[in-house]
Every structure is written in structure tokens, then in C-alpha cells.
Amino acid sequence: MLDLGRLRALHAVALHGSVGAAAEALGYTPSAVSQQIAKLERETRTTLLERRGRGIALTDAARLLVDTAGRVLSLVEEAEVTLEEQRGAAVGELRIGAFATAARGLLPATLVTLAERHPALDVRLVETDPPDASAAVDRGDLDLAVTHDWVDTPLAVPGSSSRVELGGDIADVLLPAGHPLADRAWIGPRDLAGERWICQPEGTICHSWLVNTFRRAGMEPDLAYRIGEYETQLALLARGIGVALLPRLGRGTVPEAVRVVPFRPTPTRRLFAVWRTQASRRPAITATVTALRECWEQRSTA
């Protein structure tokens, strides 16, 4: 009989493309994954992985086995969901992914709520960007993810996943206190022509939104400072450097030397909880979604 753990290891290698990436996703060492694959090869009397340059490739036999492993693992997950549903309690391990400002502004209260209501639920949290989080949910690396997108920059959700919108998070323009626009009631795109922007790194949703917003207004923003952490962006602004557009969730305390001015049209990003549709009946999922929605309504924004 084929060992489920060894099938899971091969399936992870196929999903992630390497032994190292599979090991990271499974929480094992690369040598442990390699050992599982080697045992599966002996068990099946078949070569499953071949060297290709500096990497590896699955053999035809391995691909057939991976397809079967996927179906088996799906059945195992379905059985686990059914058992947990029968118990009617949120128990076991739940792996949550969340982007940085949600991890800072929403998840602390959510984790406390879950710990108080469901002490048998073992919640694990990892910070990850929305596209990566959605893909991780689809692969089964995460059970649930908190993601976001902008109304005009939507984030695709895999067909195997379900999601619920938690709410909208407004972003404002932040400027040094001495900036000529710092005392305006509101600011539009053309008011900021020629400014040196502090923005998220390229490849992030917020970066794409900023670029697209100004391009639609016929301008190319000068992205002078590409900074991921809000604290660093605020530190630059406090010293009179650049302008920024920051959402309110997880923004933290704004320094006295920085001014917050509304932007028009109002930029709003949408927050979602995303999970595999197959796990929708799992009490741990429904309990977490409930806690996220409650904590979103009670959140504190700067």
C-alpha cells in the first residue's frame, strides 16, 4: 500500500517545482522530503525524479502518480472536514496568510478572539502578499487567506476557492507638514503632478494601483522611493521627503510632521477572506471568517 506521507511529498514537489520549495511548504527539511521520495521510488520500483541541469523533473510515471495523489489528498481533506463538521467544534491546525497591514491591523484582534472562543484551534499565521496567498490557498499550503485588491485593479481568485468581502479600506495622501498642499481639504491626481512618490515595491497590488491611477489621468508618477514598510515611508515623510498614498488599516500613528489629506476620487481597497470551497463546511473556517468580520467592524484606524 502506498504511504500517504510519501504521496504528499511527491505532490508538493510537483506543485512547487523543487524539493527545497516543497520542504518549505510542508514544514520539513529538504533531506526529509528527498528521503520520502526515495522510499516511494523503492515502494513503486519506479524512478520518479530526474536531474535536469541544476534542477529536477518529474518522470512520466511520477506525473501519473501525482494526479492520483491529488485525488487521494482531496478525499482525505474531505474526510477531515466531515469529521470536524460532525464534532461541530473548531479544532486542529488552521494556517492563515495575511498581507502586512492586515497582519498588523486586523489579525491581532482576530487571533485573540479565536483563542478565547476556540481554545482547541491551533492558528498559525504567515505574512504574504495577496497573489501569493491566493495561490497558497489553492495549493493547500494555507487554509485561509486575508487578501485585498483595488476596485479598478481586481485580484483573480482561483476557481477552487470561495471568498467573502470583509470591507473597504480608504487610502489618503500623506505629505510633509511644510508641503504647499498640506492644508488642502482634498487633493486630486493633477494636483500631484511632478511629485516624487514613496510607494510600495514593483509587483505589489498597491504599486500597480498607483501607477494605473495616474496613467489614467495622463501622467506618469515619479516613483522615487520604493519602500515596503509603512513605518519607513512615514519616517521619510516626517523628514520632508516625498509624498505617499497610504491605506488606513495598519498605518499606525502618523508623526506630527506629516499631514493626511483626502484623495479624490476616494481610493478604496477591498479586503477578502479566501478559502478552498471544499473546506467551506469546516467549523474552523466559519469561526475564523466570523471573527474576521467582527474584528473588522471593531478595528481601529489611524
C-alpha positions in Angstrom: 0.0 0.0 0.0 1.3 3.4 -0.9 2.2 5.7 2.0 0.2 8.9 2.2 3.0 10.9 3.6 5.2 9.9 0.6 2.5 10.7 -1.9 2.1 14.1 -0.2 5.8 14.8 -0.6 5.8 14.0 -4.3 2.6 16.0 -4.8 4.3 19.0 -3.1 7.4 18.7 -5.3 5.2 18.7 -8.4 3.3 21.8 -7.1 6.2 23.8 -6.0 8.8 22.8 -8.6 11.7 21.7 -6.4 12.5 19.7 -3.3 13.5 22.8 -1.4 10.3 24.6 -2.1 8.2 21.5 -1.3 10.1 21.1 2.0 9.4 24.7 3.0 5.7 24.3 2.2 5.4 21.1 4.2 7.5 22.3 7.1 10.1 19.6 6.6 13.8 19.7 5.7 14.8 19.1 2.1 16.6 15.9 3.1 13.4 14.6 4.7 11.5 15.2 1.5 14.2 13.6 -0.6 14.1 10.5 1.7 10.3 10.3 1.3 10.6 10.4 -2.5 13.4 7.8 -2.4 11.2 5.5 -0.3 8.3 6.0 -2.7 10.6 5.1 -5.6 11.6 1.8 -3.9 8.0 1.2 -3.0 6.8 1.6 -6.6 10.0 0.3 -8.2 9.9 3.3 -10.4 12.1 6.4 -11.0 10.1 9.5 -10.1 12.6 12.3 -10.3 15.3 13.0 -12.8 18.1 15.5 -12.8 17.8 18.3 -15.4 20.7 20.7 -15.2 20.7 22.2 -11.8 17.1 21.2 -11.1 14.8 18.2 -11.2 12.0 17.0 -13.4 9.2 14.5 -12.8 9.2 11.4 -14.9 6.0 10.3 -16.8 5.4 7.8 -14.1 5.7 10.4 -11.4 3.1 12.6 -13.2 0.6 9.8 -13.2 1.2 9.2 -9.5 0.9 13.0 -8.8 -2.6 13.0 -10.4 -3.6 10.1 -8.3 -2.1 11.7 -5.2 -4.0 14.9 -5.8 -7.3 13.0 -5.8 -6.3 11.0 -2.7 -5.3 14.1 -0.8 -8.6 15.8 -1.8 -10.5 12.8 -0.4 -8.5 12.9 2.8 -9.3 16.6 3.2 -13.0 15.9 2.6 -12.9 13.2 5.3 -11.2 15.6 7.7 -13.8 18.3 7.0 -16.7 15.8 7.5 -15.3 14.6 10.9 -14.7 18.2 12.1 -18.2 19.2 10.9 -19.7 16.2 12.9 -17.9 17.3 16.0 -19.3 20.8 15.5 -16.2 22.4 17.0 -13.3 24.5 15.5 -10.3 22.2 16.3 -7.0 21.3 14.8 -4.5 23.4 13.0 -5.5 26.4 10.8 -3.0 28.1 8.6 -3.8 31.8 7.8 -2.0 34.0 5.4 -2.3 37.8 5.5 -0.7 40.8 3.8 1.4 43.1 6.0 -1.1 45.7 7.1 -3.9 43.2 7.7 -1.4 41.1 9.8 -0.7 44.3 11.8 -4.1 46.0 11.9 -6.7 43.1 11.8 -5.1 39.8 12.7 -4.0 40.5 16.3 -7.6 41.1 17.5 -8.8 38.1 15.4 -6.3 35.7 16.9 -7.2 36.8 20.4 -10.9 36.3 19.6 -10.3 32.8 18.2 -8.2 31.8 21.2 -10.9 32.9 23.6 -13.8 31.2 21.7 -12.0 28.1 20.3 -9.1 27.1 22.6 -8.7 23.8 20.7 -7.9 25.6 17.5 -4.2 25.9 16.7 -3.9 29.0 14.5 -0.7 29.6 12.5 -0.1 33.0 10.8 2.2 33.8 7.9 2.7 37.2 6.3 2.3 37.0 2.5 1.2 39.2 -0.4 -2.3 38.7 -1.8 -1.4 37.0 -5.1 0.9 34.6 -3.3 -1.7 34.0 -0.6 -4.5 33.1 -3.0 -2.2 30.7 -4.8 -1.1 29.1 -1.5 -4.8 28.6 -0.6 -5.4 26.9 -3.9 -2.4 24.6 -3.4 -3.5 23.7 0.1 -0.4 25.4 1.8 -2.8 27.8 3.6 -6.3 27.0 4.9 -7.5 30.7 4.7 -6.0 34.0 3.5 -6.8 37.6 4.0 -6.2 39.4 0.7 -7.1 42.7 -0.9 -7.4 44.4 -4.2 -8.5 47.8 -5.5 -11.8 48.3 -7.2 -10.1 49.2 -10.5 -7.3 46.6 -10.0 -9.1 43.4 -9.2 -7.3 40.3 -7.9 -8.2 37.0 -9.6 -9.4 34.2 -7.3 -8.8 30.5 -8.3 -11.9 28.6 -9.3 -11.4 26.2 -6.5 -11.7 29.0 -3.9 -14.5 30.9 -2.2 -14.3 34.3 -0.7 -16.2 36.9 1.3 -15.6 40.6 1.4 -14.7 42.0 4.8 -15.0 45.7 3.9 -13.4 48.6 2.3 -10.2 50.4 3.4 -9.7 54.0 2.3 -6.3 55.4 1.4 -5.2 59.1 1.9 -2.4 61.2 0.6 0.3 61.9 3.2 2.6 64.9 2.8 5.3 66.6 4.9 3.7 69.4 7.0 5.5 72.1 5.1 4.2 70.9 1.7 2.2 73.6 -0.2 -0.8 71.2 -0.4 -0.7 70.1 3.2 -3.6 72.3 4.3 -5.9 71.5 1.3 -9.4 70.0 2.0 -8.7 67.3 -0.6 -6.3 66.5 -3.4 -6.7 65.1 -7.0 -4.2 63.4 -9.3 -3.4 66.6 -11.3 -2.5 68.4 -8.0 0.3 65.9 -7.5 1.9 66.1 -11.0 5.7 66.2 -10.7 5.8 65.0 -7.1 8.4 62.4 -6.0 6.4 59.4 -4.7 7.1 57.0 -1.9 5.4 53.8 -3.0 5.3 50.0 -2.5 7.8 47.9 -4.5 7.0 46.9 -8.0 4.9 43.8 -8.4 2.6 44.6 -5.4 -1.1 45.5 -5.9 -0.6 48.9 -4.3 2.2 49.8 -6.7 0.1 48.8 -9.7 -2.9 50.8 -8.4 -0.8 54.0 -8.0 0.7 53.7 -11.5 -2.6 52.9 -13.1 -4.4 55.8 -11.4 -2.0 58.4 -12.6 -1.7 56.9 -16.1 -5.5 57.2 -16.5 -5.1 60.9 -15.7 -2.5 61.2 -18.4 0.5 61.3 -16.1 3.5 59.1 -15.3 4.2 59.2 -11.5 7.8 59.7 -10.4 8.3 56.6 -8.2 11.5 57.8 -6.4 11.3 55.7 -3.2 10.1 52.1 -3.3 9.5 51.1 0.3 7.5 48.1 1.6 7.2 49.1 5.3 4.8 51.9 6.3 7.0 52.9 9.2 9.8 53.7 6.8 7.5 55.6 4.5 6.3 57.7 7.4 9.9 58.3 8.6 10.8 59.7 5.1 7.7 61.9 5.1 8.5 63.2 8.6 11.8 64.4 7.2 10.2 66.3 4.3 10.9 63.6 1.7 8.3 62.7 -0.9 4.6 62.2 -0.8 2.7 58.9 -0.3 -0.7 57.3 -0.6 -1.3 55.0 2.4 -4.4 53.0 3.4 -5.7 53.5 6.9 -5.6 49.9 8.1 -2.4 49.1 9.9 -1.0 52.6 9.0 0.0 53.3 12.6 0.5 56.7 14.3 1.2 59.5 11.9 4.1 61.7 13.0 3.3 65.3 13.9 5.4 66.5 11.0 3.2 64.7 8.5 -0.3 65.7 7.2 -3.1 63.5 6.0 -5.2 64.8 3.1 -8.2 63.0 1.4 -7.7 62.0 -2.2 -10.4 62.4 -4.8 -11.7 60.2 -6.3 -11.5 58.2 -3.0 -9.2 55.2 -3.4 -10.6 52.2 -1.6 -9.2 48.7 -1.5 -11.4 45.7 -0.7 -10.4 43.1 1.9 -11.4 39.5 1.4 -11.2 36.2 3.3 -10.4 33.4 0.9 -10.5 29.7 1.4 -10.9 26.4 -0.6 -14.5 25.8 -1.4 -14.1 22.2 -0.4 -13.4 23.3 3.2 -16.4 25.6 3.5 -18.2 23.3 6.0 -15.2 23.2 8.3 -16.1 24.8 11.6 -12.6 26.3 11.8 -13.2 28.2 8.6 -16.6 29.5 9.5 -15.4 30.5 13.0 -12.4 32.4 11.6 -14.5 34.2 9.0 -16.9 35.3 11.7 -14.1 36.5 13.9 -12.5 38.4 11.0 -15.8 40.2 10.1 -16.4 41.1 13.8 -12.9 42.4 14.3 -13.0 44.3 11.0 -16.1 46.2 12.3 -14.3 47.0 15.6 -10.9 47.8 14.1 -9.0 50.9 15.0 -7.6 53.0 12.1 -5.2 55.9 12.3 
